[in-house]
Amino acid sequence: MDRASYLKQLRGKLRRLPAHELDAALAYYEEYFEEAGEENEHQVISQLGSPSHVASQILADFALKDLETSSAKSTKKNMSAIWLIILAILSAPLSLPLLATAIALIFSFGAVIISLIFAIVATVISIFAGGVVAIISGFLILTEHWPTALLFMGVGLIVTGLGVLLFPVVARVIKKTVVVSVETLGRLFHKMTKKRKKGDF
């Protein structure tokens, strides 16, 4: 493999990056080759490792950086960063045991996050629904025993209000949980790939 084919493969594997990030990454490696000189191309390629290895590191680094600065950005932006980390893990030239570990980590994190989201959302909905039921129950017994009816409606309004107030809090907690989980997954991925010798297919 020569410099041109190496950079061509690298460009193809980084096509998911924003255009300016892709151009910056390729410019960096083109300059790296230039400084080494044409006579040292094969040595540089050996030091860098395969295009897949380099691309997986670049994708993961970009995604983690994007997540760390995405607190004020949209959910779509966060999901894009998460997808880049998953792509980085799946495209990395890992050995079979490491690849199996990476896939297991992805599914484990996904299962934990989904379970947590369902549990939190179910709790908030239950609180809100309980408040609505209490209000309706109060109206139903209003003519029979108004003090109890007022108590039911008062408690129902409080609980319903609590449920409404919890919705934005829960949304922020879920978003933060997803981001932190994926950042952790990305760092674990870095640790796994750093254990491999560069250029080891």
C-alpha positions, 0 to 999 in steps of 0.5 A: 500500500502506498501513500495515495491508496492509504489516504484514499481508504482513510477518506472513505472510512471517514466519510461520516465526518463533517466536511471540515473535520474530514478535510482537517484530518486528511490534511494532517496525515498528508502533511505527516507523509510529506514531512517523512518523505516519499522514501519513508512512506512504508515506514510511516504506514507501518507506524500509523497502522491500518486506515481502519485503525486510524479512522476508528480513533479519529471517529471516536475522538471527534464523537467524544469531543462533540459529546463533551461540548453538546450540552446546549446542542440538540438531541439530533447532534448527540445521537450523531456523536453516539452513532459515530462512536458505534461506527468507530468501534465496529470499524476498528480492526480488533481481534475476535475476542476484542470485537466480541467484547466491544459488541457485548459492551454496546448491547450491555450499555444499550440494554441498561440505558433503555431499561433506565429510560423505561423505568423512569418514564413509567414512574413519572407516567404512573405519578401523573396517572395517579393524580388524574385518577384521584381528581376523577375519583374526587368528582365522582364522590363529590355529592356523597361526601364532599370533604373526602372528595375535596381531599381526593381532588387536592391530592390529585392536583398536587400529584398531577402537578408533580408529574408535570414538573418531573417531565423536563427533569426526567428528560434532562436526566435521560439525556445526561445518562445517555451522553455519560454512558456513551462517553464511558463506552468511547473511553473503554474503546480507546483503552482496548485499541491502545492495547493493540500494537499499531499496524496489527491487523 
